[in-house]
Amino acid sequence: MLHDILMILLGLVVGLVIGFLVAKKFMQKYLKKNPPINEKMIETMMTSMGRKPSQKQVRQVMQQMNKFM
């Protein structure tokens, strides 16, 4: 009885760990292929707000975005 419960718990823990690792790998691959924001998006956003950004400003914003990711 106790042996069965321990085997079920062990199976659940192993399944959770494997599931977490597979999901983490999948998300890393997805984000590498489809980055959430790029320099062109930042430039478009700043232009739509009425300012013409320099390349230096765009790079600074990208560095700030990457720091928080």
VENQUI-V603948 format. One record per helix or strand. SS is the DSSP state (alpha for helix, beta for strand). FROM is the first residue (numbers start at 1). TO is the last residue. If there is no record, write none. Layout:
ss=(SS:SS)
from=(FROM:FROM)
to=(TO:TO)
//
This chain:
ss=(alpha:alpha:alpha)
from=(2:39:55)
to=(33:48:68)
//
